[in-house]
Amino acid sequence: MELAFPEPTAVYRLTPILKSNSWAAEWLCQTGQEWAGTRLLFELKETGGKTQLGFTHADWKTETHDFVSCSKVWEELMLRLKLVAEDGTLGPLFPGDGKTS
């Protein structure tokens, strides 16, 4: 799978890491100067009758400007996902791009 971000244009190749738990998904980043070797982890948990999505971008080698920037982008994307899941509100994936998918 490939994951792309628009500005600056960046495309990352991801490979799934097999898990026995059907409530979790883990991807290994194969490309990108700072992303290579990092993992994207998604986990669903039931809490109080509601489903909660946990997300971690793990195994960064060092905390650089890209690490901080990436953390902010993931936060924004997770908040947008929350809005869609809770009330169907669609908005641009990235401010100013006008695209909703």
C-alpha positions as protocol buffer text, in pm:
chain_id: "A"
residue {
  index: 1
  type: MET
  ca { x: 0 y: 0 z: 0 }
}
residue {
  index: 2
  type: GLU
  ca { x: 112 y: 356 z: -54 }
}
residue {
  index: 3
  type: LEU
  ca { x: 30 y: 656 z: 163 }
}
residue {
  index: 4
  type: ALA
  ca { x: 69 y: 1004 z: 13 }
}
residue {
  index: 5
  type: PHE
  ca { x: 74 y: 1354 z: 155 }
}
residue {
  index: 6
  type: PRO
  ca { x: 30 y: 1656 z: -76 }
}
residue {
  index: 7
  type: GLU
  ca { x: 274 y: 1923 z: 44 }
}
residue {
  index: 8
  type: PRO
  ca { x: 554 y: 1863 z: 10 }
}
residue {
  index: 9
  type: THR
  ca { x: 460 y: 1568 z: -206 }
}
residue {
  index: 10
  type: ALA
  ca { x: 560 y: 1251 z: -25 }
}
residue {
  index: 11
  type: VAL
  ca { x: 466 y: 889 z: -93 }
}
residue {
  index: 12
  type: TYR
  ca { x: 542 y: 614 z: 157 }
}
residue {
  index: 13
  type: ARG
  ca { x: 527 y: 239 z: 85 }
}
residue {
  index: 14
  type: LEU
  ca { x: 371 y: 33 z: 365 }
}
residue {
  index: 15
  type: THR
  ca { x: 364 y: -343 z: 421 }
}
residue {
  index: 16
  type: PRO
  ca { x: 113 y: -505 z: 658 }
}
residue {
  index: 17
  type: ILE
  ca { x: 252 y: -688 z: 959 }
}
residue {
  index: 18
  type: LEU
  ca { x: 34 y: -989 z: 1025 }
}
residue {
  index: 19
  type: LYS
  ca { x: -143 y: -995 z: 1359 }
}
residue {
  index: 20
  type: SER
  ca { x: -366 y: -1258 z: 1512 }
}
residue {
  index: 21
  type: ASN
  ca { x: -588 y: -993 z: 1674 }
}
residue {
  index: 22
  type: SER
  ca { x: -879 y: -887 z: 1450 }
}
residue {
  index: 23
  type: TRP
  ca { x: -907 y: -559 z: 1642 }
}
residue {
  index: 24
  type: ALA
  ca { x: -559 y: -436 z: 1546 }
}
residue {
  index: 25
  type: ALA
  ca { x: -370 y: -351 z: 1229 }
}
residue {
  index: 26
  type: GLU
  ca { x: 1 y: -277 z: 1198 }
}
residue {
  index: 27
  type: TRP
  ca { x: 193 y: -149 z: 896 }
}
residue {
  index: 28
  type: LEU
  ca { x: 570 y: -128 z: 843 }
}
residue {
  index: 29
  type: CYS
  ca { x: 695 y: 178 z: 654 }
}
residue {
  index: 30
  type: GLN
  ca { x: 950 y: 73 z: 392 }
}
residue {
  index: 31
  type: THR
  ca { x: 1033 y: 406 z: 231 }
}
residue {
  index: 32
  type: GLY
  ca { x: 1107 y: 763 z: 334 }
}
residue {
  index: 33
  type: GLN
  ca { x: 1425 y: 896 z: 484 }
}
residue {
  index: 34
  type: GLU
  ca { x: 1278 y: 923 z: 833 }
}
residue {
  index: 35
  type: TRP
  ca { x: 976 y: 691 z: 797 }
}
residue {
  index: 36
  type: ALA
  ca { x: 1165 y: 378 z: 688 }
}
residue {
  index: 37
  type: GLY
  ca { x: 1146 y: 123 z: 969 }
}
residue {
  index: 38
  type: THR
  ca { x: 866 y: 302 z: 1156 }
}
residue {
  index: 39
  type: ARG
  ca { x: 532 y: 132 z: 1222 }
}
residue {
  index: 40
  type: LEU
  ca { x: 173 y: 254 z: 1200 }
}
residue {
  index: 41
  type: LEU
  ca { x: -50 y: 83 z: 1457 }
}
residue {
  index: 42
  type: PHE
  ca { x: -429 y: 102 z: 1470 }
}
residue {
  index: 43
  type: GLU
  ca { x: -630 y: -62 z: 1749 }
}
residue {
  index: 44
  type: LEU
  ca { x: -1004 y: -72 z: 1815 }
}
residue {
  index: 45
  type: LYS
  ca { x: -1123 y: -97 z: 2176 }
}
residue {
  index: 46
  type: GLU
  ca { x: -1470 y: -105 z: 2324 }
}
residue {
  index: 47
  type: THR
  ca { x: -1503 y: 139 z: 2612 }
}
residue {
  index: 48
  type: GLY
  ca { x: -1835 y: 205 z: 2781 }
}
residue {
  index: 49
  type: GLY
  ca { x: -2035 y: 68 z: 2489 }
}
residue {
  index: 50
  type: LYS
  ca { x: -1847 y: 283 z: 2239 }
}
residue {
  index: 51
  type: THR
  ca { x: -1565 y: 198 z: 1999 }
}
residue {
  index: 52
  type: GLN
  ca { x: -1237 y: 384 z: 2044 }
}
residue {
  index: 53
  type: LEU
  ca { x: -962 y: 397 z: 1782 }
}
residue {
  index: 54
  type: GLY
  ca { x: -606 y: 403 z: 1911 }
}
residue {
  index: 55
  type: PHE
  ca { x: -328 y: 514 z: 1676 }
}
residue {
  index: 56
  type: THR
  ca { x: 51 y: 513 z: 1715 }
}
residue {
  index: 57
  type: HIS
  ca { x: 328 y: 599 z: 1469 }
}
residue {
  index: 58
  type: ALA
  ca { x: 611 y: 410 z: 1641 }
}
residue {
  index: 59
  type: ASP
  ca { x: 985 y: 348 z: 1620 }
}
residue {
  index: 60
  type: TRP
  ca { x: 1107 y: 689 z: 1506 }
}
residue {
  index: 61
  type: LYS
  ca { x: 1487 y: 699 z: 1522 }
}
residue {
  index: 62
  type: THR
  ca { x: 1500 y: 1057 z: 1647 }
}
residue {
  index: 63
  type: GLU
  ca { x: 1271 y: 1352 z: 1718 }
}
residue {
  index: 64
  type: THR
  ca { x: 1327 y: 1587 z: 1423 }
}
residue {
  index: 65
  type: HIS
  ca { x: 1127 y: 1868 z: 1264 }
}
residue {
  index: 66
  type: ASP
  ca { x: 962 y: 1604 z: 1040 }
}
residue {
  index: 67
  type: PHE
  ca { x: 863 y: 1401 z: 1347 }
}
residue {
  index: 68
  type: VAL
  ca { x: 690 y: 1702 z: 1504 }
}
residue {
  index: 69
  type: SER
  ca { x: 524 y: 1800 z: 1174 }
}
residue {
  index: 70
  type: CYS
  ca { x: 408 y: 1442 z: 1114 }
}
residue {
  index: 71
  type: SER
  ca { x: 259 y: 1421 z: 1464 }
}
residue {
  index: 72
  type: LYS
  ca { x: 52 y: 1732 z: 1394 }
}
residue {
  index: 73
  type: VAL
  ca { x: -71 y: 1591 z: 1061 }
}
residue {
  index: 74
  type: TRP
  ca { x: -172 y: 1260 z: 1222 }
}
residue {
  index: 75
  type: GLU
  ca { x: -358 y: 1452 z: 1493 }
}
residue {
  index: 76
  type: GLU
  ca { x: -549 y: 1651 z: 1231 }
}
residue {
  index: 77
  type: LEU
  ca { x: -634 y: 1339 z: 1028 }
}
residue {
  index: 78
  type: MET
  ca { x: -756 y: 1152 z: 1338 }
}
residue {
  index: 79
  type: LEU
  ca { x: -978 y: 1448 z: 1438 }
}
residue {
  index: 80
  type: ARG
  ca { x: -1127 y: 1455 z: 1086 }
}
residue {
  index: 81
  type: LEU
  ca { x: -1189 y: 1079 z: 1102 }
}
residue {
  index: 82
  type: LYS
  ca { x: -1364 y: 1128 z: 1438 }
}
residue {
  index: 83
  type: LEU
  ca { x: -1596 y: 1392 z: 1288 }
}
residue {
  index: 84
  type: VAL
  ca { x: -1690 y: 1164 z: 998 }
}
residue {
  index: 85
  type: ALA
  ca { x: -1750 y: 868 z: 1228 }
}
residue {
  index: 86
  type: GLU
  ca { x: -1962 y: 1065 z: 1474 }
}
residue {
  index: 87
  type: ASP
  ca { x: -2178 y: 1282 z: 1250 }
}
residue {
  index: 88
  type: GLY
  ca { x: -2083 y: 1226 z: 885 }
}
residue {
  index: 89
  type: THR
  ca { x: -1915 y: 1565 z: 851 }
}
residue {
  index: 90
  type: LEU
  ca { x: -1684 y: 1555 z: 549 }
}
residue {
  index: 91
  type: GLY
  ca { x: -1415 y: 1816 z: 502 }
}
residue {
  index: 92
  type: PRO
  ca { x: -1091 y: 1842 z: 311 }
}
residue {
  index: 93
  type: LEU
  ca { x: -823 y: 1592 z: 416 }
}
residue {
  index: 94
  type: PHE
  ca { x: -575 y: 1878 z: 421 }
}
residue {
  index: 95
  type: PRO
  ca { x: -661 y: 2248 z: 460 }
}
residue {
  index: 96
  type: GLY
  ca { x: -685 y: 2423 z: 124 }
}
residue {
  index: 97
  type: ASP
  ca { x: -690 y: 2112 z: -96 }
}
residue {
  index: 98
  type: GLY
  ca { x: -1070 y: 2099 z: -134 }
}
residue {
  index: 99
  type: LYS
  ca { x: -1063 y: 1718 z: -159 }
}
residue {
  index: 100
  type: THR
  ca { x: -1269 y: 1500 z: 75 }
}
residue {
  index: 101
  type: SER
  ca { x: -1111 y: 1167 z: -14 }
}
